[in-house]
């Protein structure tokens, strides 16, 4: 059956509204998409509408790791400086006295 059978010149060839063989229009798509991994809401255009709690926790974790890395770097530099001071002092003590003392032996007075 022709879907345009009721059309006349004044109807401008529109399909018959009473015809049931025409499929209904698809439902409208949602305006936003929710990420299943992090819970962020994203617009169809790609912009982030709101960030999810999982993503916020991930960012906090990343900041914590960066802070710990900075602290490790600082403490490593301090340790190297202290080792240098200890080696200098041991060199001064060893060269300043003529006698050497072994640990665990008696000290002569």
ZIQUI-V139298 format. One record per backbone hydrogen bond with DSSP energy under -0.5 kcal/mol. NH is the residue of the N-H (numbers start at 1). CO is the residue of the C=O. E is the energy in kcal/mol with one decimal. If there is no record, write none. Layout:
nh:NH co:CO e:E
nh:NH co:CO e:E
This chain:
nh:5 co:2 e:-1.4
nh:7 co:4 e:-1.2
nh:11 co:8 e:-0.6
nh:12 co:9 e:-0.6
nh:13 co:8 e:-0.7
nh:14 co:11 e:-0.6
nh:16 co:3 e:-1.9
nh:19 co:16 e:-1.2
nh:33 co:42 e:-3.4
nh:35 co:33 e:-0.5
nh:35 co:40 e:-2.8
nh:39 co:35 e:-1.3
nh:41 co:50 e:-2.8
nh:42 co:33 e:-3.5
nh:42 co:40 e:-0.5
nh:43 co:47 e:-2.8
nh:44 co:31 e:-1.0
nh:46 co:43 e:-1.7
nh:49 co:41 e:-2.9
nh:49 co:47 e:-0.6
nh:50 co:41 e:-1.4
nh:54 co:38 e:-0.7
nh:55 co:38 e:-1.0
nh:56 co:52 e:-2.0
nh:57 co:53 e:-2.5
nh:58 co:54 e:-1.9
nh:59 co:55 e:-2.3
nh:60 co:56 e:-2.2
nh:61 co:57 e:-2.3
nh:62 co:58 e:-2.4
nh:63 co:59 e:-2.3
nh:64 co:60 e:-2.3
nh:65 co:61 e:-2.3
nh:66 co:62 e:-2.3
nh:67 co:63 e:-2.3
nh:68 co:64 e:-2.4
nh:69 co:65 e:-2.4
nh:70 co:66 e:-2.1
nh:71 co:67 e:-2.2
nh:72 co:68 e:-2.5
nh:73 co:69 e:-2.1
nh:74 co:70 e:-2.3
nh:75 co:71 e:-2.7
nh:76 co:72 e:-2.3
nh:77 co:73 e:-1.9
nh:78 co:74 e:-2.1
nh:79 co:75 e:-2.4
nh:80 co:76 e:-2.2
nh:81 co:77 e:-2.0
nh:82 co:78 e:-2.4
nh:83 co:79 e:-2.5
nh:84 co:80 e:-2.0
nh:85 co:81 e:-2.2
nh:86 co:82 e:-2.5
nh:87 co:83 e:-2.4
nh:88 co:84 e:-2.1
nh:89 co:85 e:-2.5
nh:90 co:86 e:-2.6
nh:91 co:87 e:-1.8
nh:92 co:88 e:-2.1
nh:93 co:89 e:-2.6
nh:94 co:90 e:-2.1
nh:95 co:91 e:-1.9
nh:96 co:92 e:-1.8
nh:97 co:93 e:-1.2
nh:102 co:100 e:-0.5
nh:105 co:102 e:-1.7
nh:108 co:106 e:-0.6
